[in-house]
């Protein structure tokens, strides 16, 4: 077996990835506008979120769609499931507000925990963006 073992209890933060499929007519400026909108929406919860958010445009998938990838850092390890579920609820509301504020209509959302750079589940510590997993 060649998979990594990550100790979530010892990890300081958890980074998760949310992917939204949006219409190709969605202006590219949305990528720049969405990041500060999400950060602004999460400012009220400093004990739950670090304020580190990254938004990227990704591949074209379904006909007439492309993907917006949103990376969000939680300010605690992912081993506290109840706290994580509550924080995800806050995040979903914040993402909804930010997407509405930026006039983004999406048809699908995909979510995954995004552990990066070895055992540290922190996308923002990667020196090379190609190190993402």
Buried (B, 14 or more C-beta within 10 A) or exposed (E): EEEEEBEBEEBEBBBBBBBBBBEEEBEEEBBEBBBEBBBBBBEEBEEBBBBBBBBBBEEEEEEEBBBBBBBBBBBBBBEBEEBBEEBBEBBEEBBEBBBEBBEBEBEEBEEEBBBBBEBBBBBBBBEEEEEBE
